[in-house]
Amino acid sequence: MNHPFTFSLGLLLLIGYTKAGPDSVLKPRAVRSSACQDHSILHNRLDVVEKRVKDTVQKLEDELPLLLEVIEAPVWSPLLDIAGTPVIDILDGQGLGA
């Protein structure tokens, strides 16, 4: 009765060895920790970039209403009123649509 248990245990060990294989050698600790450090450094850099992008977007959102207010001011309204004036093509037909 002890043989089925021994056979099953041996079979499990054989399956585990073949599954892991002789090529699945664990990398040295220095290589693994270096990869982890590189990964951590990359995430820290991405966090810095994300913060800068958020700050830039916030500044642009703050400036946009001020710019719109300046553009809609009475001083600029004659320049923005182009009704009845011919449109000048400053690209001489070499724009994106041409």
Summary of the structure (lengths in Angstrom):
residues: 98
radius of gyration: 34.5
end to end distance: 88.8
largest distance: 103.8
contacts: 148
relative contact order: 0.04
helix: 67%
strand: 0%
